[in-house]
Structures are given as structure tokens and as C-alpha cells.
Amino acid sequence: MKLLKKLVSASFLLTAFVSAQAAVYDFGSLSTLKTISANVNPGDVNDTFAFSLGQQSNVTGAAVSVLFANPFNPSVPLLNLSNGKVELFRADNSFVNSFTFDNKAQAGTAFNGLAAGSYFFKVTGKADGAFGGSYTLSSAAVTAPVPEPETYALMGMGLVGLLAARRRKAQQAA
């Protein structure tokens, strides 16, 4: 009977240790570079990184996982995160874009022209090392360039000049 209780307790603890996990992080108002490193237990990873933009911005995101080899059993690393994926969503859960990452090189992408508002990164993958996995997510926002009124004025003057030249050419041909 004691053995059965120990087996049930051990299986419960193992299930809790290996089960899916989800952590929520808050980058706050994204402007300068923000970086978070996360160590996760073995199992599925489903982390969320919320942030907001005060004005239209171009946002960059980059991620890399850490591979920590096992000196005693090279086929089972101590830390590893495989099939890493970063997805960007608006607060209403509408998908914007995504990229994948692994332990071989840092991966990332730019999300251009995002309107002011709330967003979140969703990081997924499989922590399949003996002690789980580890990854780092970095992101920054740069205000999207807005054309100055002088730019519009010059463009308008150029169009008026093109129309005048075309009209003059048409009158000379007639």
C-alpha cells in the first residue's frame, strides 16, 4: 500500500513537472530595447509578453534558445528549447506576423507600421532538455517616420510641373 502511494505521488509530481506551462510578462510601453530571459521546465512552452505602443511604430523582435550539452549523455541535452516560435498579436487576438527560432542562431523580424495600441508576443516551443529549456526574447520600438508637410508640398509641386509639361507638349503637337 505504501509503495502504491509513493508511485501515485511520484507520478503526480512528474506530471506537474512535465506539463504545459504558461508565463505572462509585461514589457510595458515599448520604446527602448527590452530583453527577458526565461528558464522553463520540461514540456510545452506557451509564454506571453504584453506591450503597448503610444504611437505608430516599427517594432523589432528577436529570440534565441540556449543549448546546454549533457557531458554524461550527449543525446539528451541538459537545456534545450526546440521548435521555438514567436507570434505577434493585437490585443483583440488578431494575428500580425511570426518567426521561428532555435539554438543555432538568433532569429528575428521587423513588424513595420504598427498602430498605437496594445499587442502581445506569444512564445511557443518544446523544452526538451533534461532540466527544461532557456530562451531570450528582445524587442524594441522605433517611431515610424511621418512625412513632413514640406515633403507633401514638394511632391505636389512636382506633379503640377509634370502636368504642365505634358500639357505644353500636347499643345505643341496639335
Steps between C-alpha positions, in 0.01 A plus 500: 500500500784741587668419170179579312470837679860582415446408134185712480676793667802465272285486186302806615821699558647386168182600316502841665869545418471396134162659423438803287594834645406856427658815638384857442753784479432871458738712292288806579521786253742376238751759385852410605647153471338251740649155559375210710670164546274216608593163645221248456431154634483203262184495291305732275573873521226758446620837634348843437679837489257794504593854394342821379592761240424868557520585129548334164828308520726245338564216746786253484496163670784250541535170685753223556496186712790360699636150443691372802657164417496208741857376561369165629245431226553708183174380343295670778601865554465652845323810358336530159196666344399360162244622247509853644250741348418864573164635382380860523132569571292812556311521831186372323693175417533585130821353358765741362809290412741237636850355482672182621819462702734232628830457682719537191457872431298796613191555287271795473297730283365852473131576537460830315224758522326376814230741620492630855337249734554178695677193365657178624766253393413133546806274537445127448727200477604178671743504792651157442822517700541288814445818709279681249605785278607861492438780252540876468252735334596858412286772349511873432277757332602793284247766406405458137616795288221741412552717190534871574259747336788628287534152348135505391541856364804402290324189370195710405716758321673222309166356387379846390825542303455162329140586406606841363778344291260238362242765416761717324620198299141416401437863386820503290403173333154634405 
